[in-house]
Amino acid sequence: MADKNEILAGLAEIVNEETGVETSDVQLEKSFTEDLDIDSISMMTIVVNAEEKFGVTIPDEEVKNLTTVGEAVDFIANAS
C-alpha cells in the first residue's frame, strides 16, 4: 500500500502528463478545477490513470466529490 506522499507524487505525475501542470503545483490543498484548471474530460482521464496506477476503483459518482488533490489522495489511500 502506497503512503500519501507516494500517492501525491504519482497523482502529480498523472496530472502533469495529462495537462502539463507542473508536478510541484499539484499540492494537497489545490482544487483540480479552480487552482489547476482541469476540465471534466481531463479529470476522467486522470481518474482512469490513477485507478490503473494505484489498483483502485473510483466510482463515477465519487469523482465529483474529489474536488481537491488532498481528497483524491485520501480516497486512494483508503481504497488501496
Secondary structure, DSSP 4 states (H G I P E B T S, - for coil): ---HHHHHHHHHHHHHHHH---GGG--TT-BTTTTS---HHHHHHHHHHHHHHHT----HHHHTT--BHHHHHHHHHHH-
